[in-house]
Amino acid sequence: MTMGRIIFYEDRNFQGRHYETSSDCPELTSYLSRCHSCRVESGCFMVYDRPNFMGNQYLMRRGEYADYMSMMGMRECIRSCRMIPMHRGQFRMRIYERENFAGQMTELMDDCDNIMDRYRMSDCMSCNVMDGHWLMYEQPHFRGRMMYLRPGEYRSFREMGMSGMRFMSMRRIMDSCI
C-alpha cells in the first residue's frame, strides 16, 4: 500500500527547517515555528490553518507549493494536517437537510455538483459517510471553502465549527491523487 508523504518548510521556496510526515499531525508548531511552503511527494493531505484539524481546510495533491499562502489565499500558516488514505471500492454517503439526520435524505454514490439542482435540497446540515472519503464544498460546482469527511456520522456541521457554512456540492476523493 502506498502511503502519502508531505514535507513542510518554515520559509517560502522550500527554505529553512523542515518536517516530514506520512501520517496525521495535529500540531505542526511542535516541529516548526511556522510553515510557508510544502512539497507533497505522494498521496493526498488535508491541511488546516488551525491546530487539531480545525479552521480552513485545503486539499494538497502531489506537487510543490513554494508559497501556498498566496497561491491559495490563506491568511494563516498551516497548523495541522491529515493524511487521506487510499480508498478502493464504492463510495456511499447519506446527506440530510437538517441536523441529527433529520429532514430530506439523499444517498450519494458519486459526485454531486449542486444539491439544489439535482435533489431540490436547500441545505445539508448532517451526513453519514458509509464508504470512501469525501470533500464537501460551500458553493455549487466544487467551489468555496471545503470540509474533508472520512467514514463516520456527522450529526451537526454547526457543532463541528462550521456554523455559517452551507454545503452545496460534494466530491469523492479518488485514488487519482496518489
N, CA, C and O atoms as a DFTB+ gen file, in Angstrom:
712 C
 N C O
     1  1       0.840      -1.190       0.000
     2  2       0.000       0.000       0.000
     3  2       0.880       1.247       0.000
     4  3       1.793       1.369       0.817
     5  1       0.607       2.158      -0.906
     6  2       1.371       3.393      -1.000
     7  2       0.879       4.361       0.073
     8  3      -0.318       4.626       0.185
     9  1       1.803       4.877       0.847
    10  2       1.456       5.857       1.864
    11  2       1.777       7.243       1.329
    12  3       2.610       7.401       0.436
    13  1       1.122       8.220       1.871
    14  2       1.424       9.585       1.489
    15  2       2.650      10.089       2.223
    16  3       3.037       9.559       3.264
    17  1       3.253      11.127       1.658
    18  2       4.404      11.758       2.301
    19  2       4.401      13.240       1.961
    20  3       4.317      13.626       0.795
    21  1       4.495      14.059       2.996
    22  2       4.496      15.503       2.814
    23  2       5.651      16.101       3.629
    24  3       5.962      15.634       4.724
    25  1       6.270      17.133       3.074
    26  2       7.370      17.821       3.758
    27  2       6.977      19.293       3.900
    28  3       6.662      19.962       2.915
    29  1       7.001      19.779       5.127
    30  2       6.692      21.179       5.421
    31  2       7.985      21.946       5.646
    32  3       8.928      21.425       6.241
    33  1       8.027      23.189       5.165
    34  2       9.202      24.049       5.311
    35  2       8.793      25.338       6.015
    36  3       7.693      25.853       5.814
    37  1       9.709      25.848       6.849
    38  2       9.408      27.081       7.581
    39  2       9.221      28.277       6.648
    40  3       8.351      29.117       6.878
    41  1      10.027      28.350       5.611
    42  2      10.005      29.536       4.752
    43  2       9.504      29.206       3.346
    44  3       9.385      28.041       2.967
    45  1       9.217      30.255       2.590
    46  2       8.805      30.089       1.201
    47  2       9.928      29.434       0.391
    48  3      11.093      29.457       0.789
    49  1       9.560      28.860      -0.732
    50  2      10.527      28.252      -1.654
    51  2      11.364      27.140      -1.022
    52  3      12.539      26.970      -1.347
    53  1      10.737      26.385      -0.110
    54  2      11.352      25.185       0.478
    55  2      12.638      25.492       1.232
    56  3      13.595      24.719       1.188
    57  1      12.652      26.621       1.922
    58  2      13.820      27.062       2.681
    59  2      13.556      26.903       4.177
    60  3      12.416      26.760       4.616
    61  1      14.640      26.933       4.939
    62  2      14.529      26.859       6.396
    63  2      14.383      25.428       6.881
    64  3      14.504      24.472       6.114
    65  1      14.123      25.307       8.159
    66  2      13.936      23.978       8.748
    67  2      12.747      23.297       8.099
    68  3      11.842      23.948       7.576
    69  1      12.767      21.958       8.142
    70  2      11.642      21.218       7.551
    71  2      11.226      20.068       8.446
    72  3      11.970      19.627       9.322
    73  1      10.000      19.592       8.196
    74  2       9.440      18.455       8.920
    75  2       8.701      17.586       7.920
    76  3       7.917      18.081       7.110
    77  1       8.955      16.292       7.982
    78  2       8.364      15.336       7.045
    79  2       7.455      14.385       7.810
    80  3       7.786      13.951       8.913
    81  1       6.288      14.056       7.212
    82  2       5.378      13.112       7.859
    83  2       4.622      12.289       6.815
    84  3       4.460      12.701       5.666
    85  1       4.171      11.130       7.244
    86  2       3.318      10.272       6.419
    87  2       2.025       9.967       7.158
    88  3       1.299       9.042       6.793
    89  1       1.739      10.736       8.189
    90  2       0.528      10.488       8.970
    91  2      -0.084      11.812       9.431
    92  3       0.400      12.891       9.088
    93  1      -1.141      11.708      10.202
    94  2      -1.798      12.896      10.729
    95  2      -0.857      13.622      11.685
    96  3      -0.074      12.999      12.402
    97  1      -0.948      14.939      11.681
    98  2      -0.158      15.759      12.598
    99  2      -1.082      16.845      13.162
   100  3      -1.384      17.814      12.466
   101  1      -1.533      16.694      14.415
   102  2      -2.489      17.658      14.974
   103  2      -1.894      19.016      15.328
   104  3      -2.635      19.983      15.509
   105  1      -0.563      19.106      15.431
   106  2       0.053      20.373      15.835
   107  2       1.439      20.497      15.224
   108  3       2.413      19.978      15.770
   109  1       1.529      21.191      14.081
   110  2       2.822      21.344      13.402
   111  2       3.805      22.218      14.172
   112  3       5.016      22.070      14.010
   113  1       3.302      23.129      15.008
   114  2       4.219      24.008      15.732
   115  2       5.043      23.238      16.758
   116  3       5.959      23.806      17.353
   117  1       4.742      21.966      16.977
   118  2       5.606      21.121      17.811
   119  2       6.931      20.868      17.099
   120  3       7.936      20.564      17.741
   121  1       6.934      20.994      15.761
   122  2       8.120      20.688      14.959
   123  2       8.721      21.910      14.273
   124  3       9.937      21.994      14.106
   125  1       7.875      22.854      13.876
   126  2       8.324      24.052      13.165
   127  2       7.645      25.272      13.767
   128  3       6.490      25.206      14.188
   129  1       8.373      26.390      13.807
   130  2       7.776      27.610      14.368
   131  2       6.732      28.214      13.428
   132  3       5.817      28.909      13.870
   133  1       6.877      27.944      12.134
   134  2       5.923      28.434      11.135
   135  2       6.027      27.515       9.922
   136  3       6.920      26.671       9.854
   137  1       5.129      27.676       8.981
   138  2       5.172      26.848       7.775
   139  2       4.651      27.666       6.602
   140  3       3.487      28.066       6.581
   141  1       5.532      27.915       5.614
   142  2       5.140      28.741       4.472
   143  2       5.233      28.043       3.128
   144  3       4.797      28.602       2.122
   145  1       5.790      26.832       3.080
   146  2       5.810      26.079       1.823
   147  2       5.802      24.590       2.153
   148  3       6.152      24.179       3.259
   149  1       5.397      23.795       1.170
   150  2       5.395      22.353       1.384
   151  2       5.503      21.625       0.053
   152  3       5.240      22.176      -1.016
   153  1       5.899      20.377       0.163
   154  2       6.042      19.512      -1.008
   155  2       5.329      18.202      -0.686
   156  3       5.658      17.533       0.294
   157  1       4.342      17.836      -1.523
   158  2       3.653      16.568      -1.354
   159  2       4.325      15.586      -2.298
   160  3       4.182      15.688      -3.517
   161  1       5.055      14.637      -1.736
   162  2       5.797      13.683      -2.553
   163  2       4.924      12.539      -3.025
   164  3       5.147      11.994      -4.106
   165  1       3.932      12.167      -2.230
   166  2       2.971      11.142      -2.646
   167  2       1.721      11.276      -1.799
   168  3       1.763      11.779      -0.676
   169  1       0.616      10.822      -2.348
   170  2      -0.646      10.840      -1.621
   171  2      -1.361      12.178      -1.671
   172  3      -1.015      13.071      -2.444
   173  1      -2.364      12.282      -0.821
   174  2      -3.167      13.494      -0.652
   175  2      -3.230      13.823       0.833
   176  3      -3.273      12.931       1.681
   177  1      -3.235      15.107       1.130
   178  2      -3.346      15.564       2.512
   179  2      -4.339      16.716       2.577
   180  3      -4.455      17.510       1.643
   181  1      -5.048      16.792       3.688
   182  2      -5.807      17.992       4.012
   183  2      -4.927      18.767       4.971
   184  3      -4.413      18.209       5.940
   185  1      -4.754      20.055       4.703
   186  2      -4.021      20.914       5.631
   187  2      -5.004      21.926       6.210
   188  3      -5.970      22.323       5.558
   189  1      -4.738      22.330       7.436
   190  2      -5.639      23.194       8.192
   191  2      -4.861      24.386       8.731
   192  3      -3.677      24.274       9.047
   193  1      -5.536      25.530       8.835
   194  2      -4.853      26.717       9.354
   195  2      -5.016      26.878      10.863
   196  3      -4.675      27.922      11.418
   197  1      -5.533      25.849      11.523
   198  2      -5.654      25.818      12.982
   199  2      -5.179      24.445      13.480
   200  3      -5.219      23.469      12.731
   201  1      -4.736      24.367      14.725
   202  2      -4.342      23.066      15.282
   203  2      -5.540      22.113      15.368
   204  3      -6.695      22.533      15.288
   205  1      -5.238      20.835      15.532
   206  2      -6.254      19.799      15.751
   207  2      -7.285      19.713      14.632
   208  3      -8.468      19.481      14.884
   209  1      -6.826      19.903      13.389
   210  2      -7.662      19.714      12.201
   211  2      -8.870      20.642      12.190
   212  3      -9.966      20.246      11.795
   213  1      -8.658      21.874      12.626
   214  2      -9.734      22.869      12.671
   215  2      -9.391      24.019      11.729
   216  3      -8.270      24.134      11.235
   217  1     -10.390      24.863      11.498
   218  2     -10.186      26.047      10.672
   219  2     -10.384      25.758       9.202
   220  3     -10.973      24.744       8.828
   221  1      -9.885      26.657       8.372
   222  2      -9.999      26.483       6.928
   223  2      -9.172      25.279       6.484
   224  3      -8.095      25.012       7.017
   225  1      -9.706      24.557       5.492
   226  2      -9.086      23.324       5.021
   227  2      -8.745      23.448       3.540
   228  3      -9.455      24.099       2.773
   229  1      -7.639      22.808       3.156
   230  2      -7.198      22.831       1.764
   231  2      -6.697      21.448       1.393
   232  3      -5.966      20.826       2.164
   233  1      -7.076      20.965       0.236
   234  2      -6.613      19.672      -0.261
   235  2      -5.286      19.872      -0.976
   236  3      -5.177      20.706      -1.875
   237  1      -4.291      19.116      -0.580
   238  2      -2.968      19.173      -1.207
   239  2      -2.715      17.849      -1.908
   240  3      -2.637      16.795      -1.276
   241  1      -2.587      17.924      -3.228
   242  2      -2.252      16.750      -4.027
   243  2      -0.747      16.751      -4.275
   244  3      -0.045      17.699      -3.924
   245  1      -0.273      15.680      -4.881
   246  2       1.158      15.577      -5.172
   247  2       1.626      16.803      -5.948
   248  3       1.012      17.188      -6.942
   249  1       2.707      17.407      -5.491
   250  2       3.234      18.593      -6.144
   251  2       3.991      19.478      -5.180
   252  3       4.162      19.148      -4.006
   253  1       4.444      20.614      -5.700
   254  2       5.216      21.564      -4.911
   255  2       4.408      22.842      -4.706
   256  3       3.780      23.356      -5.631
   257  1       4.439      23.336      -3.487
   258  2       3.720      24.543      -3.116
   259  2       4.740      25.507      -2.500
   260  3       4.889      25.572      -1.280
   261  1       5.436      26.250      -3.358
   262  2       6.552      27.106      -2.928
   263  2       6.089      28.257      -2.046
   264  3       6.835      28.706      -1.175
   265  1       4.878      28.737      -2.257
   266  2       4.310      29.815      -1.453
   267  2       2.803      29.608      -1.458
   268  3       2.058      30.384      -2.057
   269  1       2.366      28.553      -0.786
   270  2       0.954      28.174      -0.870
   271  2       0.035      29.230      -0.279
   272  3      -1.138      29.291      -0.646
   273  1       0.536      30.066       0.631
   274  2      -0.344      31.064       1.242
   275  2      -0.892      32.022       0.193
   276  3      -2.081      32.340       0.211
   277  1      -0.040      32.487      -0.725
   278  2      -0.547      33.389      -1.756
   279  2      -1.265      32.608      -2.856
   280  3      -2.208      33.122      -3.459
   281  1      -0.828      31.361      -3.129
   282  2      -1.475      30.549      -4.159
   283  2      -2.924      30.233      -3.792
   284  3      -3.799      30.231      -4.658
   285  1      -3.179      29.967      -2.510
   286  2      -4.498      29.519      -2.086
   287  2      -5.264      30.583      -1.320
   288  3      -6.386      30.342      -0.875
   289  1      -4.679      31.731      -1.167
   290  2      -5.369      32.795      -0.452
   291  2      -5.423      32.579       1.049
   292  3      -6.268      33.159       1.731
   293  1      -4.529      31.750       1.567
   294  2      -4.514      31.512       3.017
   295  2      -3.958      32.739       3.725
   296  3      -3.024      33.383       3.246
   297  1      -4.540      33.044       4.857
   298  2      -4.046      34.163       5.665
   299  2      -3.160      33.662       6.803
   300  3      -2.404      34.432       7.395
   301  1      -3.258      32.374       7.102
   302  2      -2.532      31.797       8.222
   303  2      -1.619      30.674       7.730
   304  3      -1.820      30.124       6.647
   305  1      -0.639      30.353       8.523
   306  2       0.241      29.223       8.232
   307  2      -0.517      27.905       8.433
   308  3      -1.552      27.867       9.099
   309  1       0.009      26.841       7.854
   310  2      -0.529      25.506       8.122
   311  2      -0.200      25.155       9.570
   312  3       0.943      25.298      10.004
   313  1      -1.195      24.701      10.308
   314  2      -1.006      24.344      11.716
   315  2      -1.199      22.848      11.974
   316  3      -0.700      22.323      12.970
   317  1      -1.923      22.156      11.077
   318  2      -2.115      20.714      11.243
   319  2      -2.408      20.106       9.884
   320  3      -2.770      20.808       8.941
   321  1      -2.247      18.781       9.794
   322  2      -2.533      18.103       8.527
   323  2      -3.073      16.699       8.797
   324  3      -2.801      16.093       9.834
   325  1      -3.834      16.211       7.845
   326  2      -4.399      14.872       7.934
   327  2      -4.105      14.144       6.633
   328  3      -4.398      14.653       5.551
   329  1      -3.523      12.951       6.737
   330  2      -3.256      12.137       5.557
   331  2      -4.561      11.470       5.125
   332  3      -5.283      10.910       5.949
   333  1      -4.853      11.534       3.833
   334  2      -6.067      10.906       3.312
   335  2      -5.682       9.534       2.761
   336  3      -4.956       9.450       1.771
   337  1      -6.160       8.462       3.391
   338  2      -5.773       7.127       2.922
   339  2      -6.423       6.796       1.583
   340  3      -7.490       7.308       1.242
   341  1      -5.748       5.925       0.835
   342  2      -6.311       5.466      -0.434
   343  2      -7.577       4.680      -0.147
   344  3      -7.657       3.948       0.839
   345  1      -8.553       4.835      -1.008
   346  2      -9.792       4.067      -0.869
   347  2     -10.091       3.383      -2.193
   348  3     -10.194       4.031      -3.234
   349  1     -10.225       2.092      -2.139
   350  2     -10.632       1.327      -3.321
   351  2     -12.002       0.746      -3.014
   352  3     -12.240       0.234      -1.921
   353  1     -12.882       0.828      -3.969
   354  2     -14.230       0.313      -3.739
   355  2     -15.251       1.404      -3.937
   356  3     -14.962       2.472      -4.476
   357  1     -16.448       1.109      -3.488
   358  2     -17.541       2.054      -3.719
   359  2     -17.484       3.221      -2.741
   360  3     -16.829       3.164      -1.700
   361  1     -18.189       4.269      -3.113
   362  2     -18.347       5.451      -2.280
   363  2     -19.823       5.550      -1.947
   364  3     -20.678       5.347      -2.809
   365  1     -20.121       5.865      -0.687
   366  2     -21.525       5.981      -0.300
   367  2     -21.649       6.934       0.881
   368  3     -20.940       6.815       1.880
   369  1     -22.568       7.883       0.738
   370  2     -22.812       8.868       1.786
   371  2     -24.280       9.271       1.744
   372  3     -24.864       9.428       0.672
   373  1     -24.866       9.437       2.926
   374  2     -26.227       9.973       3.034
   375  2     -26.130      11.391       3.569
   376  3     -25.511      11.642       4.602
   377  1     -26.754      12.311       2.846
   378  2     -26.789      13.705       3.297
   379  2     -28.201      14.031       3.755
   380  3     -29.182      13.538       3.198
   381  1     -28.287      14.873       4.784
   382  2     -29.571      15.238       5.378
   383  2     -29.719      16.748       5.393
   384  3     -28.760      17.495       5.584
   385  1     -30.951      17.163       5.186
   386  2     -31.265      18.584       5.122
   387  2     -31.083      19.279       6.474
   388  3     -30.727      20.456       6.523
   389  1     -31.325      18.559       7.562
   390  2     -31.275      19.138       8.908
   391  2     -30.263      18.401       9.784
   392  3     -29.762      17.337       9.420
   393  1     -29.975      18.985      10.941
   394  2     -29.080      18.350      11.901
   395  2     -29.688      17.050      12.422
   396  3     -30.894      16.827      12.317
   397  1     -28.828      16.192      12.988
   398  2     -29.242      14.924      13.590
   399  2     -30.002      14.026      12.621
   400  3     -30.950      13.341      13.003
   401  1     -29.573      14.040      11.363
   402  2     -30.114      13.156      10.328
   403  2     -31.621      13.344      10.129
   404  3     -32.353      12.375       9.923
   405  1     -32.070      14.584      10.192
   406  2     -33.493      14.893      10.030
   407  2     -33.727      15.579       8.685
   408  3     -32.792      16.026       8.021
   409  1     -34.991      15.647       8.309
   410  2     -35.363      16.291       7.052
   411  2     -35.120      15.378       5.871
   412  3     -34.913      14.175       6.025
   413  1     -35.150      15.966       4.700
   414  2     -34.953      15.199       3.477
   415  2     -33.591      14.505       3.494
   416  3     -32.590      15.099       3.892
   417  1     -33.562      13.238       3.058
   418  2     -32.327      12.464       2.994
   419  2     -32.085      12.050       1.552
   420  3     -33.019      11.694       0.835
   421  1     -30.839      12.096       1.136
   422  2     -30.431      11.635      -0.189
   423  2     -29.166      10.817      -0.043
   424  3     -28.257      11.189       0.698
   425  1     -29.109       9.692      -0.757
   426  2     -27.898       8.871      -0.736
   427  2     -27.092       9.135      -1.993
   428  3     -27.618       9.091      -3.105
   429  1     -25.797       9.414      -1.806
   430  2     -24.888       9.690      -2.917
   431  2     -23.898       8.546      -3.068
   432  3     -23.426       7.977      -2.085
   433  1     -23.595       8.223      -4.322
   434  2     -22.547       7.245      -4.600
   435  2     -21.524       7.826      -5.575
   436  3     -20.524       7.186      -5.901
   437  1     -21.794       9.052      -6.034
   438  2     -20.835       9.738      -6.899
   439  2     -20.895      11.235      -6.624
   440  3     -21.665      11.678      -5.771
   441  1     -20.102      12.005      -7.328
   442  2     -20.023      13.446      -7.099
   443  2     -21.368      14.109      -7.376
   444  3     -22.143      13.645      -8.212
   445  1     -21.628      15.188      -6.670
   446  2     -22.831      15.991      -6.899
   447  2     -22.406      17.452      -6.969
   448  3     -21.915      18.006      -5.986
   449  1     -22.594      18.079      -8.132
   450  2     -22.118      19.454      -8.294
   451  2     -23.095      20.508      -7.779
   452  3     -22.732      21.678      -7.665
   453  1     -24.349      20.105      -7.461
   454  2     -25.306      21.074      -6.945
   455  2     -26.500      20.339      -6.342
   456  3     -27.334      19.806      -7.074
   457  1     -26.586      20.307      -5.002
   458  2     -27.677      19.553      -4.368
   459  2     -29.036      20.200      -4.617
   460  3     -30.053      19.507      -4.626
   461  1     -29.069      21.512      -4.817
   462  2     -30.332      22.192      -5.081
   463  2     -30.881      21.772      -6.440
   464  3     -32.055      21.420      -6.559
   465  1     -30.032      21.811      -7.461
   466  2     -30.484      21.441      -8.802
   467  2     -30.818      19.958      -8.908
   468  3     -31.834      19.590      -9.499
   469  1     -29.975      19.111      -8.345
   470  2     -30.146      17.679      -8.529
   471  2     -31.205      17.068      -7.614
   472  3     -31.983      16.219      -8.048
   473  1     -31.239      17.494      -6.346
   474  2     -32.127      16.843      -5.371
   475  2     -33.164      17.772      -4.753
   476  3     -33.941      17.340      -3.901
   477  1     -33.194      19.028      -5.159
   478  2     -34.101      20.026      -4.584
   479  2     -33.920      20.154      -3.076
   480  3     -34.875      20.370      -2.331
   481  1     -32.656      20.013      -2.646
   482  2     -32.334      20.209      -1.231
   483  2     -31.779      21.617      -1.083
   484  3     -30.883      22.019      -1.825
   485  1     -32.310      22.363      -0.125
   486  2     -31.846      23.735       0.069
   487  2     -30.669      23.800       1.030
   488  3     -29.985      24.821       1.100
   489  1     -30.426      22.739       1.762
   490  2     -29.367      22.760       2.754
   491  2     -28.903      21.342       3.048
   492  3     -29.615      20.374       2.780
   493  1     -27.712      21.231       3.596
   494  2     -27.163      19.962       4.057
   495  2     -26.501      20.253       5.391
   496  3     -25.472      20.928       5.437
   497  1     -27.079      19.749       6.480
   498  2     -26.588      20.089       7.814
   499  2     -26.054      18.903       8.611
   500  3     -25.507      19.077       9.700
   501  1     -26.214      17.681       8.058
   502  2     -25.638      16.500       8.689
   503  2     -25.480      15.422       7.629
   504  3     -26.107      15.486       6.571
   505  1     -24.638      14.430       7.913
   506  2     -24.461      13.339       6.956
   507  2     -23.871      12.110       7.629
   508  3     -23.349      12.172       8.742
   509  1     -23.968      11.007       6.930
   510  2     -23.373       9.755       7.368
   511  2     -22.547       9.232       6.197
   512  3     -23.098       8.880       5.154
   513  1     -21.230       9.181       6.369
   514  2     -20.345       8.667       5.331
   515  2     -20.140       7.184       5.613
   516  3     -19.516       6.811       6.606
   517  1     -20.672       6.345       4.729
   518  2     -20.541       4.905       4.910
   519  2     -19.275       4.365       4.254
   520  3     -18.597       3.513       4.828
   521  1     -18.950       4.852       3.057
   522  2     -17.795       4.343       2.315
   523  2     -17.062       5.473       1.624
   524  3     -17.683       6.354       1.030
   525  1     -15.745       5.448       1.699
   526  2     -14.925       6.404       0.971
   527  2     -14.663       7.679       1.737
   528  3     -15.139       7.872       2.856
   529  1     -13.896       8.539       1.108
   530  2     -13.524       9.836       1.669
   531  2     -14.056      10.908       0.726
   532  3     -13.935      10.787      -0.494
   533  1     -14.643      11.955       1.295
   534  2     -15.365      12.965       0.528
   535  2     -14.910      14.371       0.890
   536  3     -14.387      14.619       1.976
   537  1     -15.124      15.288      -0.057
   538  2     -14.976      16.719       0.199
   539  2     -16.349      17.358       0.027
   540  3     -17.049      17.095      -0.951
   541  1     -16.721      18.190       0.979
   542  2     -17.960      18.965       0.902
   543  2     -17.555      20.406       0.625
   544  3     -16.618      20.923       1.234
   545  1     -18.270      21.057      -0.301
   546  2     -17.962      22.440      -0.682
   547  2     -19.144      23.346      -0.354
   548  3     -20.300      22.934      -0.446
   549  1     -18.841      24.581       0.030
   550  2     -19.897      25.509       0.412
   551  2     -20.657      26.080      -0.779
   552  3     -21.747      26.622      -0.601
   553  1     -20.113      25.973      -1.984
   554  2     -20.794      26.503      -3.163
   555  2     -20.984      25.384      -4.187
   556  3     -20.269      24.383      -4.157
   557  1     -21.945      25.555      -5.086
   558  2     -22.101      24.586      -6.176
   559  2     -20.839      24.509      -7.033
   560  3     -20.009      25.418      -7.022
   561  1     -20.714      23.433      -7.760
   562  2     -19.618      23.213      -8.710
   563  2     -18.251      23.167      -8.027
   564  3     -17.246      23.594      -8.595
   565  1     -18.230      22.634      -6.782
   566  2     -16.987      22.342      -6.063
   567  2     -16.138      23.597      -5.850
   568  3     -14.932      23.595      -6.097
   569  1     -16.780      24.655      -5.394
   570  2     -16.094      25.921      -5.158
   571  2     -16.287      26.372      -3.722
   572  3     -17.169      25.891      -3.011
   573  1     -15.450      27.296      -3.319
   574  2     -15.545      27.851      -1.971
   575  2     -14.811      27.008      -0.949
   576  3     -14.045      26.107      -1.291
   577  1     -15.058      27.316       0.301
   578  2     -14.407      26.575       1.381
   579  2     -14.865      25.120       1.350
   580  3     -15.954      24.804       0.872
   581  1     -14.012      24.248       1.867
   582  2     -14.313      22.825       1.831
   583  2     -14.131      22.196       3.196
   584  3     -13.510      22.766       4.093
   585  1     -14.692      21.000       3.328
   586  2     -14.532      20.206       4.541
   587  2     -14.311      18.759       4.137
   588  3     -15.040      18.215       3.307
   589  1     -13.298      18.141       4.731
   590  2     -12.956      16.738       4.483
   591  2     -13.756      15.844       5.421
   592  3     -13.807      16.084       6.627
   593  1     -14.382      14.808       4.857
   594  2     -15.131      13.842       5.651
   595  2     -14.637      12.435       5.368
   596  3     -14.549      12.010       4.216
   597  1     -14.317      11.722       6.436
   598  2     -13.973      10.314       6.301
   599  2     -15.145       9.503       6.853
   600  3     -16.074      10.091       7.405
   601  1     -15.135       8.183       6.725
   602  2     -16.291       7.410       7.189
   603  2     -16.646       7.714       8.647
   604  3     -15.787       7.756       9.528
   605  1     -17.936       7.922       8.858
   606  2     -18.435       8.234      10.191
   607  2     -19.720       9.031      10.130
   608  3     -20.196       9.392       9.054
   609  1     -20.274       9.301      11.304
   610  2     -21.508      10.073      11.411
   611  2     -21.171      11.508      11.785
   612  3     -20.365      11.762      12.680
   613  1     -21.802      12.437      11.085
   614  2     -21.611      13.868      11.320
   615  2     -22.988      14.457      11.590
   616  3     -23.705      14.834      10.663
   617  1     -23.354      14.535      12.874
   618  2     -24.708      14.919      13.282
   619  2     -24.997      16.411      13.134
   620  3     -26.148      16.807      12.952
   621  1     -23.954      17.239      13.211
   622  2     -24.166      18.687      13.149
   623  2     -22.903      19.387      12.666
   624  3     -21.903      19.452      13.380
   625  1     -22.962      19.912      11.441
   626  2     -21.812      20.654      10.933
   627  2     -21.608      21.926      11.745
   628  3     -20.476      22.380      11.915
   629  1     -22.697      22.501      12.248
   630  2     -22.603      23.716      13.061
   631  2     -21.801      23.445      14.330
   632  3     -20.947      24.250      14.702
   633  1     -22.064      22.330      14.993
   634  2     -21.342      21.997      16.228
   635  2     -19.886      21.622      15.957
   636  3     -19.061      21.624      16.870
   637  1     -19.573      21.298      14.696
   638  2     -18.187      20.986      14.332
   639  2     -17.403      22.263      14.028
   640  3     -16.256      22.197      13.588
   641  1     -18.015      23.414      14.259
   642  2     -17.332      24.677      13.997
   643  2     -17.557      25.196      12.591
   644  3     -16.842      26.091      12.140
   645  1     -18.535      24.652      11.894
   646  2     -18.821      25.066      10.520
   647  2     -20.079      25.936      10.450
   648  3     -20.754      25.971       9.422
   649  1     -20.389      26.631      11.533
   650  2     -21.586      27.471      11.504
   651  2     -21.412      28.565      10.471
   652  3     -20.321      29.107      10.294
   653  1     -22.473      28.872       9.809
   654  2     -22.423      29.877       8.757
   655  2     -22.072      29.304       7.396
   656  3     -22.213      29.982       6.378
   657  1     -21.615      28.059       7.375
   658  2     -21.294      27.414       6.092
   659  2     -22.454      26.536       5.674
   660  3     -23.033      25.818       6.488
   661  1     -22.786      26.602       4.401
   662  2     -23.779      25.697       3.816
   663  2     -23.045      24.859       2.791
   664  3     -22.246      25.384       2.016
   665  1     -23.303      23.583       2.778
   666  2     -22.645      22.711       1.810
   667  2     -23.576      22.459       0.647
   668  3     -24.686      21.955       0.820
   669  1     -23.116      22.815      -0.546
   670  2     -23.965      22.744      -1.732
   671  2     -23.450      21.769      -2.794
   672  3     -24.166      21.484      -3.753
   673  1     -22.226      21.250      -2.647
   674  2     -21.714      20.248      -3.586
   675  2     -20.762      19.312      -2.851
   676  3     -20.152      19.689      -1.851
   677  1     -20.642      18.084      -3.361
   678  2     -19.831      17.050      -2.730
   679  2     -19.036      16.318      -3.797
   680  3     -19.528      16.092      -4.902
   681  1     -17.800      15.947      -3.463
   682  2     -16.943      15.239      -4.415
   683  2     -16.193      14.123      -3.692
   684  3     -15.731      14.298      -2.565
   685  1     -16.081      12.983      -4.353
   686  2     -15.304      11.868      -3.810
   687  2     -13.814      12.167      -3.964
   688  3     -13.398      12.788      -4.942
   689  1     -13.023      11.726      -3.004
   690  2     -11.573      11.827      -3.138
   691  2     -11.115      10.489      -3.710
   692  3     -11.137       9.459      -3.036
   693  1     -10.705      10.537      -4.963
   694  2     -10.374       9.328      -5.704
   695  2      -8.895       9.007      -5.613
   696  3      -8.091       9.854      -5.224
   697  1      -8.537       7.781      -5.973
   698  2      -7.134       7.337      -5.961
   699  2      -6.266       8.171      -6.891
   700  3      -5.040       8.107      -6.797
   701  1      -6.862       8.945      -7.779
   702  2      -6.074       9.701      -8.752
   703  2      -5.161      10.724      -8.086
   704  3      -4.265      11.259      -8.739
   705  1      -5.368      11.007      -6.806
   706  2      -4.464      11.958      -6.166
   707  2      -3.188      11.287      -5.683
   708  3      -2.292      11.964      -5.179
   709  1      -3.089      10.002      -5.822
   710  2      -1.885       9.293      -5.377
   711  2      -0.798       9.409      -6.447
   712  3       0.300       8.881      -6.271
